[in-house]
Amino acid sequence: MAGRAKARSEEPEAVFDTELSHLPPELRWREWMARVEAVIFASATPVARDTLARLVGRGCNVDLIIDDIRAELRGRPYELVAVAGGWQHRTKPAYAEAIRMAGAPTSTTASLSQHEAMVLMAIGYFQPMTRAELSGIFGREVSRDTIAALRDAGFVASGPRSPMPGAPYTYVTTPAFLSAFGLDTLRDLPDAEMLEDAGLLSRRGFSDGSLDEPDKDGEQE
C-alpha cells in the first residue's frame, strides 16, 4: 500500500501547455483569449499582467488579447476594466439601477461615513500623510477610529515613517482603494489642480467644519 502511494507521489505533474503549438494560429489565439477571460472571470480581485502572461505563449501580447476580449464584450452588460494594476470583470454603469432593483446579492465595498470618505479622499490626493497632517486639513482631530475604519475596509495602509519629530506613521491608499473606485492607478484620480481651481479640493478646503458629524451621543467628535 505504502509502495503504491509512493509511486503515485513520484509521478511527474502534467505540464501546462502555454504555447499550444499543435493548434493553428487562429484557434491558438482563441484558446489564449478563453484562458485569460476565464481567469479574470473567476478572480475576486483584479488580475495582474504577470499572472495572465503565464497562461499564454511567449510571443503572445497580453494587451492585444485584452483588446480582443473587450471587443467581443462590447454588446454585453459587463466589460473588462483596468483597475489596480490589473483587469477585472465589471458590470457596465448603465445597468446599476437594474441590479439595485433586482435586489440580488452582489459583492459590495465597505460603507463609509461622509467624514471617513473625505479623509480617504485627502489621503488619496496628498499621501503619504500623518494623522496630525490630516487633522490639520480638517481643522479638528482625525481620530484613530476613523483611520481604523479605513484600514478595516482595506483602503489604507501604513506608509513610510514621517521625517517629523517622533517619526509618526504615514498613511497611504492600497490597491483595494483603486479597485473599489474603478481606478487603474492614482494618476486616474481627477486632476487635483483642476479641482483646486474649482474650489473643490485643497489642503485647507476641508477645514470649514461642514463635514463634522455627530458621534453616537449626538455631539461632535
C-alpha positions, 0 to 999 in steps of 0.5 A: 500500500505504502509502495503504491502511494509512493509511486503515485507521489513520484509521478511527474505533474502534467505540464501546462501547455502555454504555447499550444503549438499543435493548434493553428494560429487562429484557434491558438489565439482563441484558446489564449483569449478563453484562458485569460477571460476565464481567469479574470472571470473567476478572480475576486480581485483584479488580475495582474499582467504577470499572472495572465502572461503565464497562461499564454505563449511567449510571443503572445501580447497580453494587451492585444488579447485584452483588446480582443476580449473587450471587443467581443464584450462590447454588446454585453452588460459587463466589460473588462476594466483596468483597475489596480494594476490589473483587469477585472470583470465589471458590470457596465454603469448603465445597468446599476439601477437594474441590479439595485432593483433586482435586489440580488446579492452582489459583492459590495465595498465597505460603507463609509461615513461622509467624514471617513470618505473625505479623509480617504479622499485627502489621503488619496490626493496628498499621501503619504500623510500623518494623522496630525497632517490630516487633522490639520486639513480638517481643522479638528482631530482625525481620530484613530477610529476613523483611520481604523475604519479605513484600514478595516475596509482595506483602503489604507495602509501604513506608509513610510515613517514621517521625517517629523519629530517622533517619526509618526506613521504615514498613511497611504491608499492600497490597491483595494482603494483603486479597485473599489473606485474603478481606478487603474492607478492614482494618476486616474484620480481627477486632476487635483489642480483642476479641482483646486481651481474649482474650489473643490479640493485643497489642503485647507478646503476641508477645514470649514467644519461642514463635514463634522458629524455627530458621534453616537451621543449626538455631539461632535467628535 
